[in-house]
Amino acid sequence: MTLATVSFSPGGKEASVEAGVTLASAAALAGVPLRSPCGGQGRCGKCLVQARGKLSEPTAAERRVLSEQELSEGWRLACQAVVVGDAQVSVPASSLVIEHRIVAEGVGRETVVEPSVQKAALRLPLPSPDDARSDLTRVMDALGGRVAPPSRAAALRHLPHAVRAQHGQVTAVVIGGELVDVEAGDTSEACYGVAVDVGTTTVVLYLCRLGTGQVAGVASGVNPQAQHGDDVISRLQFAVSTEDGTRRLQREVVGLINDLVATVCQQAGVSRHAIYEMVAVGNTCMAHFLLGVPPLGLAGKPFAPGFKSGQDVGAAELGIDINPAGRVYMVPGIGGFVGADTVGVILASELDVSNGLRVAVDIGTNGEIVVARDGDLYACSTAAGPAFEGARISQGMRAASGAIDSVTVDGAVRYHVIGDVPPRGLCGSGVVDAVAELVKAGIVDGSGRFRAPEELDWVEEKVRRRVVRNEGGLEFVLAPAEESGTGRPVVITARDVRQLQLAKGAIYAGISLMLSRLGLEPEGIESLLLAGAFGNYIRRESAVAIGIVPAIDGERIVSIGNAAGVGARLALCSTSLRRRAEEIGRRVEHVDLSQEPGFYDHFAEAMALRPLSRLG
């Protein structure tokens, strides 16, 4: 076996790898988080690095993306370049996954706090000649027969020491009505749980005091599975085609969750051992990956999941680093690609008990749509793709420092940059704003076609000259090279417009088709709820202007933030709401859009960049 050392700068990290692995794999081992929206297929060009040393010859994929001059200067795609011997790699900031703005807050609501985890401080009489009951019997008698005895031997191992350590003062830990541990002393106040929203792009974790339901800490991070692709389809392919693929994906997300647990514990000054339960939501694929269940049925029609009911497993079994007796509850899903995160949105927004016609759209890498009519619930998933996250956009990026997140074109071009630094690219809300403004100015027509400068005689010269031609066609310059943080202009291309059309067309077509199945029109929507990070930051006017959502009064469009995460917190802190989540999972009618007659007609019409109130 030939080993090679690959060093990365800046940062000075390195990895010792076997010859034959890619630079991307070496970077992962070294802890260098490279971008990989296409999942290592060599299509996106976002894992660009400059390397020297012993590497394979450039692949055909690299030659399609990089010029001969760039190749001669050592520029390579990390997912394609194979390590032959020692190598030194310089990674530009634009190729790194960086921390970005993640929505942790969401719609608020009151609830009765009744967690599954209960702690009871007990004073036990010590054994005596007149009382030789077993330690377990003493605890069970003190609990008054209200709980079931432990079903796992681990719960018994602490018992003798705990009973005697402080002269009979103990705390019984009960989860789901079962005694799971006995701790020495009175530890009843140290009772916490975590709620986790496992997203395709981001993971958000909340530390909650189970006695009050209050949030004691919040942490979030980029889902490390993104190195295998920015969408669930890429990760599904990795899981089913790679040896130990599912297990690798499971280890990656559990590793991040454990890091986030450490962060919130530090924030609150809490021990991991004081956390007794984790409640998780996520789409169907993320739920399978978290539990380490091979998603074989989701890799092709009819997209049958391995499970969709709520799952209650031991935290230690998954490698979740909380109290060893702790449990993990996975909120139920609905079916296909409509998962527990959608149940969380319904629970948080109370769509299951609402009157009238309400629609919720969780806009992300996947777009989940829920239509609620007088308590009847219908849900579907649309393959919106990652354009709303800034991926597959020529200069797209996540909502991080340097990302343009809003644009205005009104005789001049103005934009806002996250972090108030020179722009490096655009995040999803910036892309939507830019296209909406270009359509309003007439620079892009309703079909998505760029008009050439000579067709734009009504547009002011200083704006018209931003429409330029390159070898790929027409594009619009938002920030000239001298204003940008990369030394290159930040632009919107014709291909970017088409990617946005595909994403927004899928969302609108899903809404329209779901309503048409019920004989309803978009004008009848009483409230339209936008969930998720993208839904929180997008301007409602831009979403309506290009037809992401129906053209209804802006007052009826409400951003509700990370409602899926709020749903997870509710299920953590309330057993009655957890039962309600189970009921929601059973009640919702899952609609498979791919099997619906006319979906592709709806989709084709929804591609138009104009306000849409009906189709046909």
C-alpha positions in Angstrom: 0.0 0.0 0.0 1.5 3.4 -1.1 0.7 6.2 1.3 0.9 9.9 0.3 0.8 13.1 2.3 -1.6 15.8 1.0 -1.3 19.2 2.7 -3.8 21.9 2.5 -3.4 25.7 2.8 -4.4 28.0 4.3 -4.8 26.3 7.7 -1.9 23.8 7.4 -4.1 20.7 7.6 -2.9 17.5 6.0 -4.0 13.9 5.5 -2.1 10.7 4.9 -4.0 8.8 2.3 -3.6 5.7 0.1 -2.7 6.6 -3.5 -5.8 6.4 -5.7 -8.2 8.5 -3.7 -9.4 11.9 -5.0 -8.3 15.3 -3.5 -11.8 15.7 -2.3 -11.6 12.5 -0.2 -8.2 13.7 1.1 -9.7 17.0 2.0 -12.6 15.3 3.9 -10.1 13.3 5.9 -8.1 16.4 6.7 -11.2 18.2 7.8 -11.2 20.7 4.9 -14.9 21.3 4.0 -15.0 21.6 0.2 -18.1 22.5 -1.7 -19.6 19.7 -3.7 -23.1 20.6 -5.1 -22.9 18.0 -7.8 -21.8 15.2 -5.5 -18.4 14.7 -7.1 -19.6 14.3 -10.6 -17.3 17.1 -12.0 -20.2 19.2 -13.3 -20.5 22.2 -11.0 -16.8 23.3 -10.8 -17.4 24.5 -7.2 -14.5 22.3 -5.7 -11.8 24.2 -7.6 -8.3 24.1 -6.0 -4.8 24.9 -7.1 -2.5 21.9 -6.6 1.1 20.8 -7.3 2.7 17.5 -6.7 1.9 14.0 -7.9 -1.6 13.9 -9.3 -3.4 12.1 -12.1 -3.8 13.7 -15.5 -6.8 16.0 -15.9 -10.1 14.2 -16.7 -12.5 14.9 -19.5 -14.8 16.6 -16.9 -12.0 18.9 -15.8 -11.2 19.8 -19.4 -14.8 20.8 -19.9 -14.8 23.1 -16.9 -11.2 24.5 -17.0 -9.2 26.2 -19.7 -5.8 24.9 -20.8 -4.2 28.0 -19.2 -6.0 27.2 -15.9 -4.9 23.6 -16.0 -1.3 24.7 -16.7 -1.5 26.9 -13.6 -2.4 23.9 -11.5 -6.1 24.5 -11.2 -8.0 21.2 -10.6 -11.4 19.9 -9.6 -10.8 18.2 -6.3 -13.5 15.6 -7.0 -11.6 14.5 -10.2 -7.9 14.8 -9.4 -6.5 11.6 -8.0 -3.6 11.4 -5.6 -0.6 9.5 -7.0 1.9 10.8 -4.4 2.6 13.7 -2.1 0.7 16.9 -3.1 0.3 20.4 -1.8 -3.2 22.0 -2.3 -4.2 25.7 -2.0 -8.0 26.1 -1.4 -9.6 29.4 -2.4 -12.3 30.7 0.0 -14.9 30.3 -2.8 -14.4 26.5 -2.7 -15.1 26.1 1.0 -18.3 25.4 2.8 -18.6 28.3 5.1 -20.8 29.1 8.0 -24.0 30.8 6.8 -27.2 32.4 8.0 -29.4 29.6 9.3 -33.0 30.3 10.5 -33.3 28.8 14.0 -36.5 30.7 15.0 -40.0 30.0 13.8 -43.6 30.5 14.5 -44.4 30.6 18.2 -47.3 29.0 20.0 -48.2 28.1 23.6 -48.5 24.5 24.8 -48.8 22.6 28.0 -45.4 21.2 29.0 -45.7 17.5 29.6 -42.4 15.9 28.5 -41.9 12.2 28.0 -38.9 12.5 30.4 -39.7 12.8 34.1 -37.4 12.9 37.1 -38.5 12.2 40.6 -36.4 12.9 43.7 -36.9 10.1 46.3 -35.8 9.4 49.9 -35.4 5.6 50.2 -35.2 3.8 53.6 -31.9 1.9 53.7 -32.0 -1.9 54.0 -32.3 -3.2 57.6 -32.9 -6.6 59.3 -36.6 -5.7 59.2 -36.6 -4.5 55.6 -34.5 -6.5 53.2 -36.3 -5.5 50.0 -34.2 -5.3 46.9 -33.0 -1.9 45.8 -35.2 -2.0 42.7 -38.2 -2.8 44.8 -37.5 0.1 47.1 -37.4 2.5 44.1 -40.5 1.0 42.5 -42.5 1.1 45.7 -41.4 4.8 46.2 -42.7 5.6 42.8 -46.1 4.2 43.8 -46.5 1.8 40.9 -46.9 4.7 38.5 -44.1 3.5 36.1 -42.9 0.3 34.5 -39.7 -1.4 35.7 -36.6 -1.1 33.6 -36.4 -3.3 30.5 -32.6 -2.9 30.1 -29.9 -4.3 32.4 -28.0 -1.0 32.1 -30.6 0.6 34.3 -29.8 -1.8 37.2 -26.0 -1.4 37.1 -26.0 2.1 38.8 -28.7 1.2 41.3 -26.7 -0.3 44.2 -24.2 2.5 44.3 -26.8 5.2 43.7 -29.0 4.0 46.6 -26.1 4.0 49.1 -24.0 7.0 47.9 -26.1 9.7 49.7 -27.9 7.6 52.3 -31.0 6.7 50.2 -31.4 10.1 48.4 -31.8 9.3 44.7 -33.5 10.6 41.6 -35.5 8.2 39.4 -35.3 8.9 35.7 -38.5 7.9 33.8 -38.8 8.0 30.0 -42.1 7.1 28.4 -43.4 5.6 31.6 -40.4 3.3 32.1 -37.7 3.6 34.8 -34.5 3.9 32.8 -32.0 5.0 35.4 -31.5 5.9 39.1 -29.0 8.7 40.0 -27.4 9.4 43.4 -28.7 12.6 45.1 -31.3 15.0 44.0 -30.7 15.8 40.3 -34.3 16.5 39.4 -33.5 20.1 38.2 -31.0 18.8 35.7 -33.5 17.6 33.1 -32.9 18.6 29.4 -33.7 17.4 25.9 -32.7 18.5 22.4 -34.9 19.0 19.3 -33.1 18.7 16.0 -34.2 19.7 12.5 -32.0 17.6 10.2 -32.2 19.4 6.8 -30.6 18.5 3.5 -28.5 21.6 3.7 -28.4 22.6 7.4 -28.9 21.1 10.8 -30.4 23.2 13.7 -30.4 21.9 17.3 -32.2 23.4 20.3 -31.4 22.6 23.9 -34.7 22.7 26.0 -35.4 22.6 29.7 -37.9 19.9 29.9 -39.6 21.2 33.0 -40.5 24.5 31.4 -40.1 24.0 27.7 -37.7 27.0 27.5 -34.9 27.0 25.0 -31.5 27.1 26.8 -29.3 27.1 23.7 -29.3 26.9 19.9 -26.6 25.7 17.5 -26.6 25.1 13.8 -24.2 23.9 11.1 -23.9 22.8 7.5 -24.9 19.2 6.9 -21.6 17.4 6.2 -23.4 15.0 3.9 -23.3 17.9 1.3 -19.9 16.6 0.2 -21.8 13.8 -1.5 -24.2 16.2 -3.3 -26.4 19.1 -2.5 -29.7 17.3 -3.0 -31.3 14.1 -1.7 -31.1 12.3 -5.1 -27.3 12.6 -5.1 -27.1 11.2 -1.6 -29.5 8.5 -2.3 -27.3 7.4 -5.2 -24.3 7.5 -2.9 -26.1 5.5 -0.2 -27.2 2.7 -2.6 -24.2 2.5 -4.9 -21.3 2.9 -2.4 -20.2 0.1 0.0 -21.2 1.2 3.5 -22.7 4.4 2.0 -25.7 4.6 4.4 -23.4 4.0 7.4 -21.0 6.8 6.2 -23.9 9.2 5.8 -25.2 8.3 9.3 -21.8 8.8 10.9 -21.4 12.2 9.2 -24.7 13.6 10.5 -24.4 12.1 13.9 -20.9 13.6 14.2 -22.4 17.1 13.5 -25.2 16.5 15.9 -22.7 15.6 18.7 -20.7 18.7 17.9 -23.9 20.8 18.2 -24.8 19.1 21.5 -21.4 20.1 22.8 -21.9 23.7 21.7 -25.3 24.1 23.4 -24.1 22.4 26.5 -21.3 25.0 26.7 -23.7 27.8 26.1 -26.0 26.7 28.9 -23.4 25.3 31.3 -25.1 21.9 31.1 -23.6 18.4 31.1 -24.4 16.1 28.3 -25.5 13.6 30.9 -28.4 15.9 31.8 -29.9 15.4 28.3 -32.2 12.5 28.3 -34.0 12.7 25.0 -33.6 13.9 21.4 -36.6 14.5 19.1 -35.7 14.8 15.4 -37.5 15.9 12.2 -36.2 15.8 8.7 -37.3 14.7 5.2 -37.8 11.0 4.5 -34.2 10.5 3.3 -32.7 12.4 6.2 -34.7 10.3 8.6 -33.3 7.1 7.0 -29.8 8.4 7.1 -30.0 9.5 10.7 -31.2 6.0 11.8 -28.8 4.3 9.5 -31.7 2.6 7.5 -30.7 1.9 3.8 -33.1 3.9 1.7 -33.4 1.3 -1.0 -37.1 1.8 -1.6 -36.7 5.6 -2.2 -34.2 5.1 -5.0 -36.9 4.3 -7.6 -40.6 4.2 -8.1 -43.0 3.8 -6.3 -40.6 5.5 -3.7 -41.6 3.3 -0.8 -39.8 4.3 2.4 -38.3 1.7 4.8 -40.5 3.3 7.6 -42.7 6.3 8.1 -44.1 5.8 11.5 -42.5 7.5 14.5 -39.4 5.6 15.8 -38.1 5.4 19.4 -34.6 4.1 19.7 -31.7 4.3 22.2 -29.4 7.2 21.8 -26.3 5.1 22.4 -27.4 2.8 19.5 -27.1 5.7 17.1 -24.0 7.1 18.7 -25.8 10.2 19.9 -23.6 11.5 22.8 -26.2 12.3 25.5 -27.1 10.5 28.7 -26.4 6.7 28.0 -29.9 5.9 29.1 -31.3 8.6 26.7 -33.7 8.0 23.9 -34.1 9.4 20.3 -37.6 9.9 18.9 -37.9 10.3 15.2 -41.2 12.2 14.4 -43.3 10.2 11.8 -43.3 11.0 8.2 -46.1 11.1 5.6 -44.7 9.1 2.7 -42.4 9.2 -0.3 -40.3 12.3 0.0 -42.7 14.1 2.4 -41.2 13.5 5.8 -41.2 14.4 9.5 -40.2 18.0 8.8 -43.6 18.5 7.1 -45.4 17.0 10.1 -43.4 19.5 12.2 -44.6 22.4 10.1 -48.2 21.2 10.3 -47.9 20.8 14.1 -46.3 24.2 14.6 -48.7 26.1 12.4 -51.8 24.1 13.6 -52.9 23.4 10.1 -54.5 20.2 11.3 -57.1 22.1 13.4 -57.5 25.2 11.2 -60.6 26.3 9.3 -60.8 27.6 5.8 -58.2 27.2 3.1 -54.5 27.5 4.2 -51.4 26.5 2.3 -47.9 26.0 3.8 -44.8 25.8 1.6 -41.4 24.8 3.0 -39.1 26.0 0.4 -35.6 24.4 0.4 -33.7 21.9 -1.6 -37.0 20.0 -1.7 -40.2 21.9 -1.7 -42.9 20.4 0.5 -46.4 21.8 0.1 -49.4 21.3 2.5 -52.9 22.2 1.7 -55.3 22.4 4.6 -59.0 22.8 4.0 -61.2 22.7 7.1 -59.0 20.1 8.8 -58.5 17.9 5.8 -54.7 17.7 4.9 -53.0 17.0 1.7 -49.2 17.1 1.1 -46.7 16.7 -1.7 -43.1 17.1 -2.4 -41.6 18.9 -5.5 -38.1 18.5 -6.8 -37.4 22.2 -6.6 -33.6 21.5 -6.7 -31.0 23.5 -4.8 -31.3 26.8 -6.7 -33.1 28.4 -3.8 -30.1 27.6 -1.7 -27.8 29.2 -4.2 -26.5 26.0 -5.7 -26.4 25.3 -9.5 -26.3 29.1 -10.0 -23.1 30.2 -11.7 -22.0 32.4 -8.8 -24.4 31.0 -6.3 -23.5 30.5 -2.6 -25.3 29.9 0.6 -26.5 32.8 2.7 -23.1 33.7 4.1 -20.9 36.7 4.4 -20.3 38.1 0.9 -23.6 36.9 -0.6 -25.9 39.3 -2.3 -29.3 38.7 -0.7 -31.4 41.5 -2.2 -31.4 43.5 -5.4 -33.1 46.6 -6.8 -33.0 47.8 -10.5 -34.8 51.1 -10.9 -32.6 53.3 -13.1 -29.6 52.1 -11.1 -28.5 48.8 -9.7 -28.4 48.5 -5.9 -27.8 45.4 -3.8 -27.3 44.4 -0.2 -24.5 42.0 0.9 -24.6 39.9 4.0 -21.8 41.0 6.3 -21.5 44.4 4.5 -18.4 43.2 2.7 -17.6 43.2 -1.1 -19.9 40.7 -2.9 -18.6 37.2 -3.8 -21.8 35.7 -5.2 -25.6 35.4 -4.7 -27.7 33.4 -2.3 -31.2 32.2 -3.1 -33.1 35.3 -2.1 -30.6 37.4 -4.1 -31.2 35.3 -7.2 -35.0 35.6 -6.9 -34.7 39.4 -6.3 -32.4 39.9 -9.2 -34.5 37.9 -11.7 -37.7 39.6 -10.5 -36.1 43.0 -10.9 -34.8 42.1 -14.4 -38.3 41.0 -15.4 -39.8 44.2 -14.1 -37.3 46.2 -16.0 -38.0 44.3 -19.2 -34.4 43.0 -19.5 -35.6 39.4 -19.1 -39.0 38.6 -20.7 -41.7 36.4 -19.4 -40.3 33.3 -21.0 -36.9 33.8 -19.3 -35.1 35.1 -22.4 -32.6 37.8 -22.0 -33.1 40.7 -24.3 -30.0 42.0 -26.1 -28.8 45.5 -25.4 -30.0 46.7 -28.8 -33.6 45.7 -27.9 -33.6 47.7 -24.7 -33.9 51.3 -25.9 -36.2 52.2 -23.1 -33.7 51.2 -20.4 -31.3 53.8 -19.1 -27.8 53.5 -20.6 -26.0 52.9 -17.2 -28.3 49.8 -16.7 -28.4 48.7 -20.3 -24.6 48.5 -20.5 -24.7 45.9 -17.8 -26.2 43.4 -20.2 -23.1 41.8 -21.8 -22.3 38.9 -24.0 -19.8 36.1 -23.2 -19.2 32.8 -24.8 -22.2 31.3 -22.9 -24.6 34.0 -24.0 -26.1 37.1 -22.4 -25.7 37.9 -18.7 -26.4 40.9 -16.4 -23.6 42.4 -14.3 -24.8 43.0 -10.8 -21.4 44.0 -9.3 -18.5 45.0 -11.6 -15.1 43.3 -11.0 -13.8 46.4 -9.1 -16.7 46.1 -6.6 -16.5 42.4 -6.0 -14.6 40.5 -3.4 -13.2 38.0 -6.0 -11.8 40.4 -8.6 -14.5 39.0 -11.1 -17.9 40.6 -11.8 -20.9 39.1 -10.0 -23.4 38.2 -12.7 -26.8 36.6 -13.4 -26.6 34.4 -16.5 -29.3 33.0 -18.8 -28.6 29.6 -17.4 -29.2 30.9 -13.9 -32.6 32.3 -14.9 -33.5 28.8 -16.3 -32.4 27.1 -13.1 -34.6 29.5 -11.1 -37.5 28.9 -13.5 -37.2 25.1 -13.0 -37.2 25.5 -9.2 -40.0 28.0 -9.0 -42.1 26.2 -11.6 -42.0 23.0 -9.5 -43.2 24.9 -6.5 -46.0 26.8 -8.2 -47.1 23.7 -10.2 -47.3 21.7 -7.0 -49.5 24.3 -5.3 -51.7 24.7 -8.4 -52.2 21.0 -9.0 -53.0 20.3 -5.3 -55.7 23.0 -5.4 -57.1 21.8 -8.7 -57.5 18.3 -7.3 -59.9 19.8 -4.7 -61.7 22.0 -7.2 -60.2 25.2 -5.7 -58.5 28.3 -7.1 -55.4 30.1 -5.7 -57.5 33.2 -5.1 -59.3 31.3 -2.3 -56.2 30.9 -0.2 -56.8 32.7 3.1 -53.2 32.4 4.3 -50.1 31.2 2.6 -47.3 30.3 5.0 -43.7 30.3 3.9 -41.5 28.1 6.0 -37.7 27.5 6.1 -34.7 29.8 5.7 -35.5 30.8 2.1 -39.1 31.5 3.0 -38.0 33.7 5.8 -35.7 35.9 3.8 -37.4 36.2 0.4 -39.3 39.3 -0.4 -42.9 38.5 -0.8 -43.2 41.0 -3.7 -40.4 39.1 -5.6 -42.0 35.7 -4.9 -45.3 36.9 -6.4 -43.7 38.8 -9.3 -42.1 35.8 -10.8 -44.7 33.3 -9.8 -43.1 31.2 -7.1 -46.4 31.6 -5.2 -49.8 32.6 -6.3 -50.6 36.3 -6.8 -52.6 37.0 -3.7 -52.6 39.9 -1.3 -49.2 40.3 0.4 -51.0 40.4 3.8 -52.0 36.8 3.3 -48.4 35.7 2.8 -46.7 35.1 6.1 -43.1 33.9 6.8 -43.1 31.5 9.7 -39.3 30.7 9.9 -38.1 27.3 10.9 -41.5 25.8 11.7 -40.2 22.3 11.3 -37.8 22.9 14.2 -40.6 24.4 16.3 -42.6 21.2 15.6 -39.7 19.1 16.9 -39.5 21.2 20.1 -43.3 20.8 20.6 -43.0 17.0 20.2 -40.1 17.1 22.7 -41.9 19.1 25.4 -45.4 17.7 25.1 -46.4 14.0 24.9 -50.0 15.0 23.8 -48.5 16.9 20.9 -46.3 14.0 20.1 -49.4 11.8 19.9 -50.9 14.5 17.7 -47.9 14.3 15.4 -48.5 10.6 15.1 -52.1 11.3 14.2 -51.0 13.9 11.6 -48.7 11.4 10.0 -51.6 9.0 9.6 -54.2 11.6 8.5 -52.4 13.5 5.8 -53.2 12.3 2.3 -49.9 12.0 0.4 -50.1 13.1 -3.2 -47.4 11.8 -5.6 -47.2 14.6 -8.2 -45.4 12.4 -10.7 -48.5 10.2 -10.9 -51.0 13.1 -11.3 -52.4 13.6 -14.8 -51.6 17.0 -16.1 -48.7 17.8 -13.7 -46.3 18.4 -16.5 -48.7 20.8 -18.2 -49.0 22.7 -15.0 -45.3 22.7 -14.7 -44.7 24.0 -18.2 -47.1 26.9 -17.7 -45.6 27.6 -14.2 -42.2 28.2 -15.8 -43.4 31.7 -16.9 -41.8 34.6 -15.1 -45.0 36.6 -14.3 -47.5 36.8 -11.5 -49.7 33.7 -11.6 -53.2 33.4 -10.0 -54.4 30.5 -12.1 -53.2 28.2 -14.8 -54.8 27.3 -18.1 
